Amino acid sequence: MKDSYDVVIVGGGVIGSGVAYFLASNPDFKGSVLIIERDPSFSKASTALSASSIRVQFSNPINVQISQFGGQFLADFAERMQVAGEPKPDLNFHASGYLFLANTAEQVQTLSENHEVQRSLGADVVLWDKDALCDAFPHLNAEDILLASYGRTGEGWFNNTGLMNGMRAKARELGADYLIDEVVGIGRIGARVQSVTLKSGRKVAAGTIVNASGPRAALTAKMAGVDVPVEPRKRTLFVLDCAKTPEGSARVCNGRLPLMIDPSGVFVRPEGRYFLTGCPPVEDPAADFDDFEPRHDEFEDIIWPALAARSASFEAVKVVNVWAGHYDFNTLDHNLIVGRHPEVENFIYANGFSGHGLQQGPAAGRAVSELIIYGGYRSLDFSEVGYERIVEGRPFLEKAVI
């Protein structure tokens, strides 16, 4: 490891590894890259604790396009991430789609407006009335449903750590350095950051610093004398065993069920022989950085009643596993923040993904690499989700947030 790097990335999860991969794989980049990760096990990382799914059903064009690129990236992953002498990585992608259900006039309007945006960009999403919904998924109780939105292709779920490990391994093969240590200080002179100081006592000079530190993004930003409105928000996931599984009963997608989002906000999807489920919390305060205690009462109070009402298959279930992870929650508008700080030009944000980091990581990694290499975006224009809106207090609103 050297004492100076052109790019130092703080955080080695999916976002940081994505930036490193796209830098290292671009022949126009001739510089050096260092990724610093504080937790070699990633046991408490948002990447490892994520539900790891991808959808194109968003309301903003840029979010749709980000996921469309992500979907293509996942499809090409085995070829892209092939490392000499190693087997091709397999993300075990389940292309079973997302299913949004609406039972109020407001939800119907939102799904309809979102659908227009999605279809205008070529997303393979259809709207169904109650009869079409029941025909496709006969296990559902759709008595109250007014409209459903179903992604037929380009949506599903995959191996979370597989995505991170694949990009990390390929970035290392291409010359990026990884270091297990913790950034405890950032040197800054005027409008430029200069270096990072590590917990081990080492100091590393940096031409550019990328903040990819997930829920700890505000701590990293503060070291550089700047801010970012990101804090950890706890989300609990439950794994269920059903006495009588509905998987295999669908009349679409070879019998496979999608990730369903109930009008209540509760979501559920198949997970092998089990089901994975969760819900938005009623109260959602900032969590302590080290607080990963699940909110067990969410299952009995919120999730099970909603699922049992939606399908008789979920009346008799047993929780077989539960864990909590952290969203890197953008308190301004629940959307990603990608771009340079307007006053500290070589400090770049890749933060605030608010639960969408795995699906948005590939496009965000490419965008940050383009900023560094070319001084601007060459592929998707991320200007709408830049830091300027944070300074101006101008939310970039997304209607389809789970």
Secondary structure, DSSP 8 states (H G I E B T S, - for coil): --SEEEEEEE--SHHHHHHHHHHHT-TT--S-EEEEES-TT-TT-HHHHS--EE----SSHHHHHHHHHHHHHHHTHHHHT--TTS-------B---EEEEE-SHHHHHHHHHHHHHHHHTT--EEEE-HHHHHHH-TTB--TT--EEEEE-SS-EE--HHHHHHHHHHHHHHTT-EEEE--EEEEEEETTEEEEEEETTS-EEEEEEEEE--GGGHHHHHHHTT----EEEEEEEEEEEEESS--TT--SSGGG---EEE-TTS-EEEEETTEEEEE---SS--B--TT-----THHIIIIIHHHHHHHBGGGSSEEEEEEEEEEEEEETTTSS-EEEE-SSSTTEEEEE--TT-HHHHHHHHHHHHHHHHHHSS-SSS--GGGSTHHHHHT-----S---
